[in-house]
Amino acid sequence: MATEIANDPETLAHVEKFWEGRKPHSPIYEFLLEDIKLIHASKGVVRARLPLTKNHVNAHGGIHGSVSATLIDWVGGLAIAAWDKRTKTGVSTDIHISYQSSAKDGDTIEIEGKAGKVGGTLAFTTATIWKVVEGKPGPIVATGSHTKFVKV
């Protein structure tokens, strides 16, 4: 289940501004995440929801693995931005994903990223993607971890 940490409006505003500034510079993010909506931010934690479309699914009709990987990459960076309201979130050095179930065109998913540690050189994040059922996070679709080099 999603973390129950109080939403911080100032952190959410920072993360939304950060995302809006990044989106135009990443065609893959613009294509896959055009309809994503940030719903929560607090120190090192970000949550968002995304309605899935035909652009997000594979030939079998389930969420494409590359979409899950993109989401884990994306939410890890936003969790780092939410850690201390930074505007540079580094570059990926390592990403791991475990696929556990699926979601299809027409489903909504919820994505949560958590920054476990943001140091002077590396940042470590984890992510969970759930299928939303009756307005709440339901079955886990995928989990992941993401390490980024953050030294500016």
N, C-alpha and C positions, 0 to 999 in steps of 0.2 A: 504494500500500500504506500502511497505517496507520503512523504515527510510532512508532519504537521507543525511546521515552524511558521510563526506569524509572518505574513507578507510585510515587506518594508517598502512603502511607496517611493522613497527616495532611491533605493537600489533598483526597483523596478523601472523607474524613469530613466536611470542611468543605462540599464541594460537595453531598454527599448531604443534609446538614442544611439547606443553603440551598434545595435543590430541594424537600424535604419541606415547608419553610415557605412556599414560593411556590405549590406545586401547588393547595392548597385555595382560593386566591384567583383562580384562572384556570380557569373552566369548560372552555375549549377545550383547555387543557393536560390537565386531568383526563380529558376525553373521548378525546382522541387519544393521549395518552402514559401512560395508566394502567399499561400493562405494560412501560414502558421500564426498562432496568436499566443503571445506571452501572457501567462495567467498568474505567475508568482515569481517573486525574487526576494531573497534575503541573503545575508552574508554567505557567499559560496554555494547558494542553491538557486536553481532556476527551473521553472516548469512551464510547459507550453502544450498546446493542443493543435493537432493537424487533422483536418478531414482528408481522408485518402481519396484519390481520383485514379483514373486509368493511368496517369503518369507515374504512379507510385507502385504499380503491381507488375509481377512477372507473368510469363506465359501461362502459368497455372492459376492466375488470379489472386495470388497472395502477395503481401508486401514484399517488394524486391529486397534482397540482402544488401544491395548497394544503397538503398534508401535508408535502411537501418544504420548502416555504417556512416552515411552522411549525417544523420541525426545525432549519432554519438559524438562525432567530430564537432558538429555545430554546438550542441548543448554543453560540451566540455569547455569550449572557448567562452561561452556566455557565463558558465559557472565561475570561471577564472575572473572574468570582468566583474562579476558580482562579489568576488572575494573582498576586493578593496577599491572598487570603482575604477579600475585601471582601464586604459584605452588601447593597450597592446597586450594581446593574449598569447603571443609566441607562435611556434611552429610545432607540428606534430612530430614526435619521435617514435611513438608506439601506440597501437590501438588494438584492442582485443574485443571480439564480439561473440556472444553465445546466443544462438537463435533457439527459442523455446516453443513458440507457437506462431500463429499468423494473424493477419487482419486483411481485409479485402476492400476493394473499391466501394465507397459508401460508408465504411466504418470511420470512426474518429479514434485517433490514438493520443495518448498523453505521454510526454517525454519529460523526464526529470534528470537534471545533471547536478552533481555535487562535487565541489572541489574539496578533497580531503586534506590536501596540503598544497600551499603555494609558497615556494621558497624563492631564493635569489636566482636560481638557475633552472629548476624544474618545477612543474606543477603536475599533480596527480588528480585525476577526476574519475568518477564513476557515473554510469548512466543506466536508466531503466526506461523501457518503452512498454506501455500497457495498452491494451485495447480498452476503450471506454465502453462500459456497459451500464445502461440506465443512469447515465450522467456521472459515473464514478469509475476510477481505474479498476479494471477487471483483470483478466488473465495477462500475465507477462508475455510480451511478444519477443523481446530481446533484452539482454543486459550487456554492458560493456565497460571497459576501462580505457582511459586515454591519458597518455603522458605527453606533456608539451615542454619544449625548451623555451623558457620565458625571459632569459637574461636579455636585456635591451642593449 
